[in-house]
């Protein structure tokens, strides 16, 4: 066996349970003996109890035990990251103990687009943060062109022979980004990591991943970019923050992207505790559409009677008459199904999608292709899906699931294209909430900031 053996090549950049390695035990033992591989306990005993070596969980409520066929005892295991395979007290986590090979790419960026003045300014700040190994938050409004802002920094990293990882909470976004990155960096090998992907775990100079799949990675990336850092589940799951810390090299840069940073992060920016590049305008220089609030009465009772609020139905019919596509967001799946059934009586092409919908990807693609005039959806599509010319409405905007962040993202679906920079955003409600008011205030504030900086033209 040599240092370039298939085992070493296959495992580069990953830390996995020994039993998940598809290689003979003798090869693994030989690589460990030669110090090409390093192994460590899957679970670590601490003063508080157990801690999971893969996901960092130390909440004892997430540990359980079972009779183990491998060690012949009652073995403790972590339930927190169980979907990635069991980590038990007798598990050994294995990773390559030597630096990953790297390759420099000369002028890897083939993107021929142009950046706006605000984008150029932000792109330079991101590039400097990457080259100097710093942490940076990019706060850019929905539709500002965050992906394109990253291109110069990623190109600079690849020219240095560095490995770049971009992680986002949702599979849909990973799938949408992959062809754009392959087109922008055609000479650079790229792999995509998400549940079910054949490329999952395969290391490359450029990796696009869901945040959950970073639990596989170990000291792999010189540049780590976290997209939609405020989104579920990353924003509420410490395990994913731990996964990012383990996936990065000890000397690396960390770039956060969001259109809706938490109020705590916004306060940190104002106090100078967090470095940020703020982009308050879209690349086409038109203001963000501001949501209109419209009372629609007790819409849930109407649904129970098999009817939609009159003004909601009128809004839908007007879009159908105009031939303009639209999203209609609703709070929950049962309400989505009821609303979809009613609207299909108006137009059979209307469909509904939610997280558990088996035809979700097919319906979203049909919407992108223009074959679906109106898509009823939950917050699963509040971000990551871009259609050039649409309007958006929220039914039940007062529901607690519609936070300031969610409502800003929903409004951000409208007016993203330079060809169609305007559109209608309507929040139908049974009573205004603080989150609704904050969302509108957020959007108005960004427009005012962009105006003061001379970034808007009407």
N, C-alpha and C positions, 0 to 999 in steps of 0.2 A: 504493500500500500504506500502511496506517496501523498504529499500535501495537496496534490491536484486530483485526488481520487474522487469518484462520483459522490461519495458520502459527504466529503468536505464541500464540494461544489454545491450539492443539493441543500446543505444546511446553512450556508452563508447567510448571515443577517437574521437568522431565526433562533429562537430558544424554545425547544419542544420537549415534551415527555419522551423519554427514551423509547417507550413502547410504540410511539407514533413514527419512529424512523424506519423506513422500508428497506432496511439493510441487515445483513447477518450480524448476530451478536458478536461474533469473532472480529468483524471489521470495526464495530463500535469500540470494543475493548482495546483493539490495537491502536486506534486513533486516540483513545483516552490515555493509554500507556505512553504514547509518543508526545503527549501534551498538545496535540493538534485540536482536541476537543476538551471542553471543561464541563463538569457536571456539578449540580448543586441540588439540595433538597427541594422537593416540590412544596412541602409545607415546612415552615420554620417555627420552632417553639420559642416563644417570647414570655416575658413576665406577665403579659395579659392573656396568654393562651397561644393559639395558632395564628400564623400569618401566612397567606398564600404567596408563594414566590412568583407566580405568574401574574395575578391580578392585583396583588397588594392588599386584598381584603384581610382585615383583622377584627371584624365584627363577629364575635363568637356565635351569634344567632345564625350565621350563614355556614356554619360547619356542622357536619353530621358524621355518623360512622356506619360501617357495614362490614360483614364478614368478607375478607379479601382473599381471593384465590391465589394472588401473587405472593403475599407474605404470610398467609395462613393465620392472621390475627384479625381482630376487629380494627379496621383501618379508618382513620379519620379522613374526610375529604372536604373540599371546598365546593359549596353549591353556587357560589356567586358567579363563577365562570364555567359552570358545568356544560353549557352548550358548546364549548370549545374542546370538550373531552375532559375526563375526570383527572383532577390533581389530588393525589392521596398522600398520606404521610410516608408511604414507601415509594412514591414517584421520584424519579431523578430527572431534573430538567437539564438538557444538554445544548450547548452552543459551541460554535467554532471559537477557539481561543487565540486567533491571530487576526491581524487587520484584513479587512475585505479588499480584494484587488480592485483597482480603479482604472479608469481610462479617461483621458482628456478629450474633449470634443471641440474642434476649432469652428467658430461661428455656427453653432448648432441651430440657431433660431431662423426659421424660414418664413415667419409670419410677415406679410406684406402690408398689414394695416397701419394706421397712424393713431397716435394717442392725442387726446385733447391736452390743453395746457395743464389742467388739474391732474390728469392721469400721468403726464410726464413728471410732474413734481412729486407725486406719490411714488411712482416707479423708481425714481432716483433714491428716495428715502428707503424703500424696501431693499434696493440693491446694496446700499451702504450697510444696512442692518445685516444682510446675508454675508457680505464680504468681511464684516467685522465680528461675526458670531454673536449678534445681539438679539434681544427679544423686542418685538414690535407689534402693535395692534394697528391694523388697517380698518378704519371705520369709514365705510363707503356706502352711500345710499344704494338702494336696490336699483340695478340697471346702470351703475356707474362704470361697469366694465372691469370688475375686480380681477377676473382671469387674465385679461390682457395686461393689467398693471404688473402682474407677476412675471411675465415673460422675460423682461431684461434681467431680473434677478436670477431666475432659473438658468438662463443662458450663461450668465457669469459664473454660476456655481458649476455648471457642466464643463465650462472651459477650464476650471480649476481641477477637474477630475473628482468633484464631490457628488455624493448621492443625494437625491432630492425625493422626499416623501410628501405627498399632499393627501390629507385625510379629511373626510367629510362624513357627517353622521348618516347619510342616507344613500342607499344603493342607487336610486334614480339619478342622483347627482353624479355619482362615480361614472355611471354609464353614459351620461350626457357629456361629461368632461373628456372622456377617453379619446373620442375621435378628434376633438379640437386640439388636444395636446399632441396626438400623433401627426396631425397636419402641421402644427407649429414647429415640432421638433422631429422631422422625418428621419434623420440619421441616428437618432438616439433610441436604443431599446427601451421599451416601456412595458410594464406589467400592471395588471389590474387585480386588486384583491377585494373580494367580497364573498359572502357565503355562496358556495356553488360554483365559483369561478374556477376554471381549469388552471389559471395562472396564479392562484392564491398561494402566497408564500414564496413564490419564485422571485429572487432579488434581481433588480435591474437598476441602471443609473437613475431612472425616473419611475416612481411607483405611485399609482393612484389607489387609495384604499378607503374602505369604511373605517371608522375609528375603532370598531370592535375587532377588526382583523389585525390591528396593531398589537394585540395581545400575543401574536406569533413572533413579532419582531424583537430583536435585541441588538442595541448599539449599531444600528444599520444606517442611520441617516445623518448626514452633515447639515442638511437643511430640512426642517420639519415645518410644514405649513398646515394649519388647522382651519378649515373653511367652516363657516356658520358655527362659530364657537359658542354662540348663545342658544343653539338649537337642541331639542331633545334628540337623543339621550345624553349627549356630551355634557350639557349644562347642568345636569342633575345627577351624574354618575361619576363619583370619584375614581372608580375602577378605570375609566377611560382616560382620565388625566394621568393616572399611574402608567397606563399603557403607552401614552405619548412619551413620558419621561424615560421609560425603558427602551423605547424604539429609537430615541435620539442618541447620538454619540455624546460623550461627556463634554466635548468641545464642539458646539453646534449652535446654529441660529434657530429661533422659534418665531414664526410669523403667524399671528392670529388674524382671521378675516371675519368681519361681520357688518351687517347694515344696522344691527340693533343691539349694541352692547348693553349689558346690565346697568342699572342705575349706579351700582357700586363702582363699576369700571369707568362710567362717565364721570363720576366724582373724582376718581383717581387721575383721570386725564386733566380735569380742571385744576387739580392741586399739584400737577406736575409729577405725580408718583408713577405714572405709566406713560411711556413714549408711544405716541400715536401719529399716524398719517390720516388726516380727516379729509374726505372728499364729499362735499355737500351737494354736488351736482352730477347729473348723468352726463355721459360722454357727448350727447347731442346738444347739451346746453339748454334744454327746455325744463321748466319747473316740474316737480313731482305733482301728479294729480292729488288734490286734497279730497279726502272722503267727505261725502254728504251724509248726514244723519237723517233717517226717516222712520218715524214711529209706525209700527204695523200691528199694534194691538197684541192680544194674547194669541200668538201664532200657533202655539202648541195645542190649544183647545180647538183651533180651526183644523189643524192636521188630524186630530182625533175624529173630527166630523167629516173628514175626507175632503177638506178644502184648503186652499192657500189664501193668505191675505190678499185682498184685491190689488193693493199697490205693488205687491211682489209679482203677482201674475201679469200685471200691466207692464212692469219692467221687463219681464221675460219675453212677452209677446212683441214688445217694441224691438228687442234685439233680433228676434226671429224675422220680423218684417224687414229690418234693415240689412239682414244677412250678416250681422256682426257677431262673432263668436263671444262667448262669455263663460266665466266661472260663476257658480253659485255655491258658496261655502255654507255648510250647516254644522252644528256642533257635534252630533253623534250619529252612529251608524243606523240606529233604528229610525231616526228622523230623516236621514239621507234616503233610506229605502222608501219611506212614505212619500217624500217630496218627489223622488224620481218616478215612482208609479204615477203620481198625479200629472207630472209634466210630460210623461210619455203618451198620455192621452191627447196632449196638444201637438206633440211632434215625436214620433217613434224613434227618431235618431238620437234623442237625448239619453245620456247614460249617467250612471253614478259610480264613483270609485272611492274605495277606502282601503286601509292598510291590509285587510284580510281578503280583499277581492281577488279571486284567482285570475281574472282577465284584466287586472289593473294596467299592466304594461301595454297590452294590446289597445285598451280604450284610450290611454294617454297618447299613444302614437296616432290613433285615429283622429283624436282632437287636434294634434299637431298638424296632421295632413289635411285638416279642414273637413273631414267626413262627419264629425260630430259638431253640431252647432252650439251646444251648451253642455258643460260638464258639471254635474253636481258632485261635490267632494267635501271631505272633512279636511282638517288642517294638514293631512298627509301631503297635500300639494301646495302648501302655503309658500314654499320656496323651491327653487331648483328647476321648475318647468317654465320655459319661455316660449310664448306665442306672440307673434308680432303685433296683431291688431285685435285686442280684446277689451271688454268691459268686465267688471267684477262686482258682485254683490255678496253680502253676508246676511244670512237669515238667522236672527237670534244673536246679534252682535253683543248682547248683554251677557251671554253665557260666560261662565268663569274660564272656559277653555280659551276664549279669545282675549289673551293678554295684550298689553301694549305691543310687545315684540311680534306676536302673531298677526295682529291687525296691520302693523306697519309693513310686514312682509306680504300680506295679502294685497294691500294697496299697491305694493311694489310690482305686482304682476302687470300693471297697466302702464302704457306709454313708454315701454322700454326701447322700442324701435325708433330710429331716426325718421323713418318713413311715416310712422304713426305715433307721434310723441304724446298724444292726448288720449283721454278716455274717461269713462264714468266709473267712479268708485262709490258704492252705495252701502251704508251700514243700516240695514233694517233691524229695528229693535223694539223691545217692549219696556223700555226705560234705559236712559243713558247711564253708563258706568264710568268710573274713574279711568279705567283702562282705555275705553273708547276716546275719552277726552285727551288723555296723555298721548295716544297714538296720533290723533290729529295735530296736537301741539308739536309733537316730534317732527312730523312732516313739514308743518309750517315753519318751524325753526330752521330746518335744513334749507328750505327755499330762501328764507331771509338771509341766512349765512352765505349761501351761494350768490345771492344778489349783491351783498356787500363786497364780496370778493371779485365781483365782475365776471362770474362764471355763467350767467344766464343771458340768453338772448331770446326775445319773443318774436 
